[in-house]
Amino acid sequence: MSDEPEITVEEKNQAGEIEVKHTEEKKDQRPSDPLGDIASSVKEFATKIPESISKAVERALSGRDFPLMVRINDESLKRIDALVEAGIFKSRSESAAFLISEGIKAQNALFERIESKIKEIEQLRSELKNIIRGEIS
């Protein structure tokens, strides 16, 4: 065994546990090439993109329990069909479910504000009912 340092590649699995993918000895100690390092990082990232898209698709399609009929415009239909034609989804239904799920995630802050206002409205309605009950009694 040489005095060269080892390189260990680790990744977290879905359960959050760290898995060692592989360990190898560093062969040479040439000075670091910043552009080469960046290129290597970009290549590594690019290889993980299909995996992350695949996971997003799986999450969006899990638990599709409720049917929904919607009317959409021509441009939206073209985009949904493009995802089906590209082989990313098996059907328009899957494609639409994914896009809806991702749209909701992208607008999470808006939905949090809406939910907060709905709670306020429910509280005011409850107070109004109590006032009316008190006046009628």
N, C-alpha and C positions, 0 to 999 in steps of 0.2 A: 504494500500500500504506500502511496506517495504522500508527500507533505502537502499536496494541493488540497484546497478546501473542497468540500462536497456541496453540490447544489441539490436541494430538496424542493420538489414541487408539491404543494399542498393545495387542496380545494375543500370548501365546505360543501357537504351534501345537503339534500333537502331537509334533513332532520337537524341541521346546524352543526353536525359533527365534522371534524377535520379529518380528511382522508389523505394519505400520502400517495400521490400518483406515481412518482418515480424519483429515484435518487441517483445522481451520477457525479463522478469526480470531474472537477474542472481541469481541462487538459493543458491550457496555457494561460499565462498571465499577461496578455497583451493589454496595453492601455485601453480603457473603455472608449468606444466610438459612440458619441451621443446620437448621431443620426442613425447609426445601426441599431442602437438601443430603442430609439423611437420606432423605427421600421419594424423591429421585432415585436414591440408592444402592439403596434397597429395590426400586424398579422395575427397575433394571438387573439386580439379583440375581435377581429373579423371572423375568425374561426368559431368564436362563441356566439356570434349573432344568430345564426340559424337555431342554435340550442335555446337561446333566450326567447326568440319568437315562438318556437315550438312550445315552450313552457307557458307563455302568455296565452297561446291558443288553447292549450289544455285547460288552463284556469278559467278562461272565458266560456268554454263549452261544457264544463262540469256543472251539474245541477241545473240543466235547462228543463225545468219542470212545467213551465207555464206557456201555453201557446198564445201568440199575439198576432193579430192581423193589422198591418199598417199600410198606408198609402205613402209612396215616396215619389220624388221627382225623377226625371230621366237620368240626370247626372249621378244621383245616388245609386240608381239601378245599375248603371254602367260600372261604377266602382265595385259594387257587390259582385256583379258578374265577372269582373276582371279577377277578383280573388278566387272565384270558383274555377275559371278558365286556367289560371296559373297553377291549379292543383293544390292550393293552400287549404281550401275547404272543399268538402264534398257537395255542399248544397248552398243555395241562397240563404236558407235558414241559418246554417252555421256561420256563414259570412256576416250576416246581419247581427247575429247574437254577439259575435266577436266585436264588431264595430260599436255596438251599443255599450257593451261592457267597457271597452277602452275609452269611449266618450265620457262615460260616467266617472271613470277614474281620473280622466284629464280635468274634469270639472268638479273635483271633490270639494274644493273650498266653497264653491257656489252652493253645492248640496248641503254642506254643513250650515251655511247661513240660512238656507231655506228651512231646514229642520229646526233651527233655533227659533225662527219666526213662527213656525207652525206651533211649537210648544207655547209661545207667548199668546198666540191666538186662542189656543185651547184653554189656557189659564183665564184669559179675559172672558171667554164664553161661559166658563164655569162660574166666575164671579158674577156675571150678568144674570145667569139662571138663579143664583142664590139671592140676588137683589130682588128679582121678580117674585120669587117664592115668598120672600119676606114681606113684600108689599101686598101680595094677594092674601096672605094669611091673616 
